[in-house]
């Protein structure tokens, strides 16, 4: 009898459970998608100077809100995953010519050259020399999208293909690209300078490529000749500190580490005959047993220790990371330098961002740009769900480069005027 009296109340209980379940799901979605996070202009770190004031006036994106797609754009993980999976949406196919350079050790370096599709805003001959991210090349969609946009803004583009990254280009020496080897990038830059003696350079690096271009410029003063400016996007600055954070599970960095390591293993194994073949004269310390260790590696650190550092004969992983990182070269860069990172980048730990912040406090030529959202090389834009082909990052790099070109043009005109006045006096 009591059971019969309680039966009508059961649907109300079930409705309460359903409501609680729905509320829990919505809470998880809101937390995972970071929907409550406000949009805002990027945080800027710089010293007050004539150059920084000119940049703030000439680059609206620096002071304007970056608004990612409403549904998922505030999640650094989704931005990073979408970039990693599809690169860009409706990616164009710019037409270029592939160039081959034989290095001193027999390695065959390649880069793709794309001519401008319009006149540059200042009418000068400007070439963007671009270094992609880890294991990337000119055929990656995010690179194609950026190159197409830069071409339409009057830039010639030269894009390095990392040694061993292109599946249809065989290695001709027992060596692949490493975290901070600048040889191939330097060979590309020298080719551009020799072939186009009147061109000026804008140096651009994405992720690992950011480390390489900054290290290249800081290695010698000569490397900065005819360079107007440098832009580095989403790099980690210190390989040693970055790899230590990659072994942590917060923000799923250990999972990303595993995925990137798995991709690196596939690339190395695709070249195993050139690297580990019986007839190959292997680099010092590189042994056949390293190949067996490679199969069981689950992190980039293990791959770097067993294989990558040995291409250049480093005695230890610590020595390799310290020597190949751009951190010790940044203070030697004297051309305008813009460093860009996203605060929600799951691959770059927030502790690493103290490096560009500190540098921007000491050097007038450095501006550090830190948007709240963007993930790792994502920076997608769009009103609701579907992102636009061009990203905030694509537009910012070109906008900054245009501003620097105009700044240099203004300086040149002022210098000419002063010279005329001096001659009249």
HUQUIBEL-V605291 format. One record per residue. N is the residue number from 1. PHI is phi in radians with two decimals (999 if undefined). NEAR is the number of other C-alpha atoms within 8 Angstrom. Layout:
BEGIN
n->N phi->PHI near->NEAR
n->N phi->PHI near->NEAR
END
This chain:
BEGIN
n->1 phi->999 near->4
n->2 phi->-1.14 near->5
n->3 phi->-1.11 near->6
n->4 phi->-1.14 near->7
n->5 phi->-1.23 near->7
n->6 phi->-1.46 near->8
n->7 phi->-0.96 near->7
n->8 phi->-1.04 near->7
n->9 phi->-1.43 near->7
n->10 phi->-1.07 near->8
n->11 phi->-1.02 near->7
n->12 phi->-1.12 near->7
n->13 phi->-1.14 near->8
n->14 phi->-1.10 near->8
n->15 phi->-1.06 near->8
n->16 phi->-1.14 near->8
n->17 phi->-1.13 near->8
n->18 phi->-1.09 near->8
n->19 phi->-1.08 near->8
n->20 phi->-1.14 near->8
n->21 phi->-1.13 near->8
n->22 phi->-1.08 near->8
n->23 phi->-1.09 near->8
n->24 phi->-1.13 near->8
n->25 phi->-1.10 near->8
n->26 phi->-1.09 near->8
n->27 phi->-1.10 near->8
n->28 phi->-1.10 near->8
n->29 phi->-1.08 near->9
n->30 phi->-1.08 near->10
n->31 phi->-1.21 near->9
n->32 phi->-1.16 near->8
n->33 phi->-1.48 near->11
n->34 phi->0.99 near->10
n->35 phi->-1.15 near->12
n->36 phi->-1.44 near->6
n->37 phi->-1.24 near->6
n->38 phi->-1.35 near->5
n->39 phi->-1.46 near->8
n->40 phi->-2.81 near->10
n->41 phi->-1.12 near->10
n->42 phi->-1.12 near->13
n->43 phi->-1.26 near->8
n->44 phi->-2.07 near->9
n->45 phi->-2.15 near->10
n->46 phi->-2.88 near->11
n->47 phi->-1.68 near->12
n->48 phi->-1.20 near->7
n->49 phi->-2.68 near->7
n->50 phi->-1.08 near->6
n->51 phi->-1.15 near->8
n->52 phi->-1.11 near->11
n->53 phi->-1.14 near->9
n->54 phi->-1.15 near->10
n->55 phi->-1.14 near->11
n->56 phi->-1.10 near->10
n->57 phi->-1.38 near->7
n->58 phi->-1.66 near->7
n->59 phi->-2.07 near->12
n->60 phi->-1.01 near->8
n->61 phi->-1.12 near->8
n->62 phi->-1.24 near->11
n->63 phi->-2.01 near->9
n->64 phi->-1.74 near->9
n->65 phi->-1.02 near->9
n->66 phi->-1.58 near->12
n->67 phi->-1.96 near->9
n->68 phi->-1.35 near->13
n->69 phi->-0.93 near->15
n->70 phi->-1.09 near->12
n->71 phi->-1.27 near->9
n->72 phi->-2.22 near->11
n->73 phi->-1.22 near->15
n->74 phi->-1.57 near->15
n->75 phi->-1.71 near->14
n->76 phi->-1.10 near->14
n->77 phi->-1.16 near->9
n->78 phi->-1.21 near->10
n->79 phi->-1.02 near->18
n->80 phi->-1.17 near->15
n->81 phi->-1.13 near->8
n->82 phi->-1.16 near->10
n->83 phi->-1.06 near->13
n->84 phi->-1.15 near->7
n->85 phi->-1.46 near->6
n->86 phi->-2.12 near->8
n->87 phi->1.25 near->10
n->88 phi->-2.55 near->11
n->89 phi->-1.66 near->8
n->90 phi->0.81 near->5
n->91 phi->-1.21 near->10
n->92 phi->-1.28 near->8
n->93 phi->-2.20 near->7
n->94 phi->-1.11 near->8
n->95 phi->-1.68 near->5
n->96 phi->-2.44 near->8
n->97 phi->-2.00 near->7
n->98 phi->-1.53 near->8
n->99 phi->-1.95 near->8
n->100 phi->-2.09 near->8
n->101 phi->-2.23 near->8
n->102 phi->-1.54 near->8
n->103 phi->-1.41 near->9
n->104 phi->-1.13 near->5
n->105 phi->-1.64 near->5
n->106 phi->1.62 near->8
n->107 phi->-1.18 near->12
n->108 phi->-1.84 near->12
n->109 phi->-1.61 near->12
n->110 phi->-2.27 near->12
n->111 phi->-2.58 near->13
n->112 phi->-1.90 near->13
n->113 phi->-2.00 near->12
n->114 phi->-2.14 near->13
n->115 phi->-1.42 near->9
n->116 phi->-1.16 near->13
n->117 phi->-1.86 near->9
n->118 phi->-2.70 near->9
n->119 phi->-1.37 near->8
n->120 phi->-1.21 near->11
n->121 phi->-1.08 near->8
n->122 phi->-1.83 near->7
n->123 phi->1.37 near->6
n->124 phi->-1.65 near->7
n->125 phi->-1.57 near->10
n->126 phi->-2.16 near->12
n->127 phi->-2.07 near->12
n->128 phi->-1.55 near->12
n->129 phi->-1.78 near->13
n->130 phi->-2.07 near->12
n->131 phi->-2.04 near->15
n->132 phi->-1.28 near->18
n->133 phi->-1.32 near->12
n->134 phi->-0.98 near->9
n->135 phi->1.06 near->8
n->136 phi->-1.79 near->11
n->137 phi->-2.76 near->14
n->138 phi->-1.20 near->12
n->139 phi->-1.58 near->6
n->140 phi->-1.18 near->9
n->141 phi->-1.12 near->11
n->142 phi->-1.17 near->10
n->143 phi->-1.25 near->11
n->144 phi->-1.06 near->14
n->145 phi->-1.10 near->14
n->146 phi->-1.15 near->10
n->147 phi->-1.07 near->11
n->148 phi->-1.04 near->11
n->149 phi->-1.17 near->9
n->150 phi->-1.15 near->13
n->151 phi->-1.02 near->15
n->152 phi->-1.20 near->10
n->153 phi->-1.75 near->13
n->154 phi->1.60 near->13
n->155 phi->-1.77 near->16
n->156 phi->-1.35 near->14
n->157 phi->-2.19 near->15
n->158 phi->-2.09 near->13
n->159 phi->-2.04 near->13
n->160 phi->-1.25 near->16
n->161 phi->-1.75 near->15
n->162 phi->-1.01 near->16
n->163 phi->-1.00 near->13
n->164 phi->1.67 near->14
n->165 phi->-1.39 near->10
n->166 phi->-1.35 near->10
n->167 phi->-1.16 near->6
n->168 phi->-1.70 near->4
n->169 phi->-2.00 near->6
n->170 phi->-1.34 near->7
n->171 phi->-1.28 near->13
n->172 phi->-1.93 near->8
n->173 phi->-2.63 near->10
n->174 phi->-1.36 near->14
n->175 phi->-2.72 near->10
n->176 phi->-2.05 near->10
n->177 phi->-1.09 near->8
n->178 phi->-2.25 near->7
n->179 phi->-1.03 near->10
n->180 phi->-2.38 near->12
n->181 phi->-1.28 near->9
n->182 phi->-1.80 near->10
n->183 phi->-1.05 near->6
n->184 phi->-1.18 near->12
n->185 phi->-1.11 near->12
n->186 phi->-1.08 near->9
n->187 phi->-1.13 near->9
n->188 phi->-1.13 near->11
n->189 phi->-1.08 near->9
n->190 phi->-1.12 near->8
n->191 phi->-1.09 near->8
n->192 phi->-1.12 near->9
n->193 phi->-1.09 near->10
n->194 phi->-1.31 near->7
n->195 phi->-1.33 near->6
n->196 phi->-2.14 near->7
n->197 phi->-1.12 near->7
n->198 phi->-1.73 near->6
n->199 phi->-1.33 near->11
n->200 phi->-1.96 near->10
n->201 phi->-1.98 near->12
n->202 phi->-2.00 near->14
n->203 phi->-1.68 near->12
n->204 phi->-2.30 near->14
n->205 phi->-2.34 near->17
n->206 phi->-1.92 near->14
n->207 phi->0.95 near->15
n->208 phi->-0.96 near->14
n->209 phi->-1.07 near->16
n->210 phi->-1.10 near->18
n->211 phi->-1.12 near->17
n->212 phi->-1.13 near->16
n->213 phi->-1.20 near->16
n->214 phi->-1.18 near->14
n->215 phi->-1.14 near->16
n->216 phi->-1.05 near->12
n->217 phi->-1.14 near->13
n->218 phi->-1.42 near->14
n->219 phi->-1.17 near->9
n->220 phi->-2.52 near->8
n->221 phi->-1.12 near->9
n->222 phi->-1.05 near->5
n->223 phi->-1.14 near->9
n->224 phi->-1.64 near->11
n->225 phi->-1.17 near->6
n->226 phi->1.16 near->7
n->227 phi->-1.66 near->11
n->228 phi->-1.39 near->12
n->229 phi->-2.92 near->12
n->230 phi->-2.38 near->14
n->231 phi->-2.21 near->14
n->232 phi->-2.09 near->18
n->233 phi->-2.11 near->12
n->234 phi->1.12 near->15
n->235 phi->-1.58 near->13
n->236 phi->-1.86 near->12
n->237 phi->1.27 near->11
n->238 phi->-2.19 near->12
n->239 phi->-1.11 near->11
n->240 phi->-1.10 near->9
n->241 phi->-1.20 near->8
n->242 phi->-1.14 near->13
n->243 phi->-1.21 near->10
n->244 phi->-1.12 near->8
n->245 phi->-1.25 near->9
n->246 phi->-1.17 near->12
n->247 phi->-1.55 near->10
n->248 phi->-1.63 near->9
n->249 phi->-1.63 near->9
n->250 phi->-1.11 near->6
n->251 phi->1.00 near->5
n->252 phi->1.08 near->9
n->253 phi->-1.11 near->14
n->254 phi->-1.13 near->11
n->255 phi->-1.20 near->8
n->256 phi->-1.06 near->10
n->257 phi->-1.01 near->13
n->258 phi->-1.09 near->11
n->259 phi->-1.13 near->8
n->260 phi->-1.20 near->10
n->261 phi->-1.14 near->13
n->262 phi->-1.09 near->10
n->263 phi->-1.15 near->8
n->264 phi->-1.11 near->10
n->265 phi->-1.04 near->11
n->266 phi->-1.09 near->8
n->267 phi->-1.17 near->10
n->268 phi->-1.10 near->9
n->269 phi->-1.18 near->7
n->270 phi->-1.19 near->6
n->271 phi->-1.99 near->11
n->272 phi->-1.11 near->9
n->273 phi->-1.19 near->8
n->274 phi->-1.26 near->11
n->275 phi->-1.68 near->11
n->276 phi->-2.18 near->12
n->277 phi->-1.07 near->8
n->278 phi->-1.12 near->5
n->279 phi->-1.61 near->4
n->280 phi->-1.52 near->10
n->281 phi->-1.46 near->5
n->282 phi->-1.30 near->9
n->283 phi->-1.05 near->11
n->284 phi->-0.99 near->7
n->285 phi->1.40 near->6
n->286 phi->-1.41 near->10
n->287 phi->-2.14 near->8
n->288 phi->-1.10 near->7
n->289 phi->-1.15 near->6
n->290 phi->-1.15 near->10
n->291 phi->-1.15 near->9
n->292 phi->-1.19 near->8
n->293 phi->-1.19 near->9
n->294 phi->-1.09 near->12
n->295 phi->-1.06 near->7
n->296 phi->-1.70 near->6
n->297 phi->-1.18 near->10
n->298 phi->-2.14 near->9
n->299 phi->-2.53 near->12
n->300 phi->-1.10 near->13
n->301 phi->-1.08 near->7
n->302 phi->-1.17 near->10
n->303 phi->-1.16 near->13
n->304 phi->-1.09 near->10
n->305 phi->-1.25 near->11
n->306 phi->-1.48 near->11
n->307 phi->-2.27 near->11
n->308 phi->-1.07 near->11
n->309 phi->-1.14 near->15
n->310 phi->-1.37 near->14
n->311 phi->-1.07 near->13
n->312 phi->-2.02 near->7
n->313 phi->1.28 near->9
n->314 phi->-1.28 near->10
n->315 phi->-1.35 near->8
n->316 phi->-2.55 near->8
n->317 phi->-1.15 near->10
n->318 phi->-1.06 near->7
n->319 phi->-1.09 near->9
n->320 phi->-1.05 near->11
n->321 phi->-1.15 near->11
n->322 phi->-1.17 near->10
n->323 phi->-1.30 near->7
n->324 phi->-1.59 near->11
n->325 phi->-1.47 near->14
n->326 phi->-1.42 near->14
n->327 phi->-0.94 near->9
n->328 phi->-1.44 near->6
n->329 phi->-1.99 near->12
n->330 phi->-1.04 near->11
n->331 phi->-1.25 near->9
n->332 phi->-1.66 near->9
n->333 phi->-1.54 near->11
n->334 phi->-1.97 near->8
n->335 phi->-1.38 near->10
n->336 phi->-0.94 near->10
n->337 phi->-2.29 near->13
n->338 phi->-1.97 near->11
n->339 phi->-1.90 near->13
n->340 phi->-2.14 near->11
n->341 phi->-2.43 near->12
n->342 phi->-1.81 near->13
n->343 phi->-1.13 near->11
n->344 phi->-1.80 near->10
n->345 phi->-1.17 near->16
n->346 phi->-1.27 near->13
n->347 phi->-1.63 near->8
n->348 phi->-1.95 near->10
n->349 phi->-1.14 near->10
n->350 phi->-1.03 near->7
n->351 phi->-1.12 near->5
n->352 phi->-1.24 near->12
n->353 phi->-1.30 near->10
n->354 phi->-1.15 near->8
n->355 phi->-1.18 near->9
n->356 phi->-1.18 near->9
n->357 phi->-1.09 near->10
n->358 phi->-1.11 near->8
n->359 phi->-1.11 near->11
n->360 phi->-1.16 near->15
n->361 phi->-1.37 near->10
n->362 phi->-1.88 near->7
n->363 phi->-2.09 near->9
n->364 phi->-1.24 near->11
n->365 phi->-1.47 near->10
n->366 phi->-1.87 near->13
n->367 phi->-2.23 near->14
n->368 phi->-1.85 near->13
n->369 phi->-2.01 near->13
n->370 phi->-2.26 near->11
n->371 phi->-1.25 near->13
n->372 phi->-1.19 near->11
n->373 phi->-2.06 near->15
n->374 phi->2.45 near->20
n->375 phi->1.14 near->17
n->376 phi->-1.76 near->14
n->377 phi->1.07 near->13
n->378 phi->-1.50 near->12
n->379 phi->0.96 near->13
n->380 phi->-1.18 near->14
n->381 phi->-2.18 near->13
n->382 phi->2.86 near->12
n->383 phi->-1.26 near->9
n->384 phi->-2.34 near->8
n->385 phi->-2.05 near->9
n->386 phi->-1.63 near->7
n->387 phi->-1.34 near->11
n->388 phi->-1.42 near->9
n->389 phi->-1.05 near->9
n->390 phi->-1.46 near->11
n->391 phi->-1.89 near->11
n->392 phi->-1.00 near->10
n->393 phi->-1.11 near->9
n->394 phi->-0.96 near->10
n->395 phi->-1.21 near->9
n->396 phi->-1.14 near->11
n->397 phi->-1.07 near->9
n->398 phi->-1.19 near->10
n->399 phi->-1.08 near->9
n->400 phi->-1.14 near->10
n->401 phi->-1.08 near->10
n->402 phi->-1.05 near->9
n->403 phi->-1.12 near->12
n->404 phi->-1.15 near->12
n->405 phi->-1.07 near->10
n->406 phi->-1.17 near->9
n->407 phi->-1.05 near->10
n->408 phi->-1.17 near->9
n->409 phi->-1.11 near->9
n->410 phi->-1.08 near->8
n->411 phi->-1.07 near->8
n->412 phi->-1.13 near->8
n->413 phi->-1.14 near->8
n->414 phi->-1.11 near->8
n->415 phi->-1.12 near->8
n->416 phi->-1.12 near->8
n->417 phi->-1.11 near->8
n->418 phi->-1.09 near->8
n->419 phi->-1.18 near->8
n->420 phi->-1.11 near->8
n->421 phi->-1.08 near->8
n->422 phi->-1.13 near->7
n->423 phi->-1.20 near->6
n->424 phi->-1.15 near->5
n->425 phi->-1.12 near->4
END
